């Protein structure tokens, strides 16, 4: 009944809210008019995303660039050259100019930009706009110097303090509330396949320290005896029949509340990975190790925003969400993530 009721609400309320938001709220507050200075790949990616998602409230006016043959561009066209910045801005009156140039061998028109800034036009680097639009950090645009001198990269000490304070009591409360469910799951696991109730696995935690993670066993015993350590995937033959339902509702994750009580994990954070994979991914993906600067979590920003995947591209995408979470770590963001995770568990949305 909960699944049917939740699905009906979702089918009615979500489309209605989108229509109301786009036709009433956005018309009332108006779209933010965005002009792009440069046609770099990240600028085009942002523009395509904004064009496809009008509910974000940002309208692309076009591009300013010295390129003579840019071809088709998402969201608009080249309106003029960089030397025409002031005249174009005065004509179109953008609320924000996003700076994302392919090359900066030529100096930016700083005097014109400064004049427009004092006239009320907001300038923003493309990487900053990317984060606001996508909710993740672009690893392609990250530079060591940017990381060193950034004042808001995180994690901030104050946020880390509160993050550790509320994780313990919330985990204890959730453990009490879910105790009956955990007892039922434990009985099902024990009766449906031979082997232990809990699956213990070494994972990489805070600052790269290994710890033992606990989960309800959803796979057959010795599932990796032949294959060695591999990522789980959709339609995985190693998963028991009850295990499919246990994983679908994320009930296999509940024993990790014990890891939170042992101060090895937090309720929210990047998902802990296995040492075998961490060693390989650190060599292949720049900045991968920085996700270990906070405690790993039972759920996280990447889990609620990105589909399940087992490719290198999927890992990079999840890393970008993890880095965004670390940068913006806050109680409000954690509560948002926990709410969406509970929604997955209650209404059987696809776990990620």
Beta strands, then each sheet from edge to edge (+ up, - down):
strand 1: 32-37
strand 2: 58-64
strand 3: 78-80
strand 4: 96-99
strand 5: 122-125
strand 6: 198-204
strand 7: 210-216
strand 8: 266-268
strand 9: 297-299
sheet 1: 3+ 2+ 1+ 4+ 5+
sheet 2: 6+ 7-
sheet 3: 8+ 9+
end
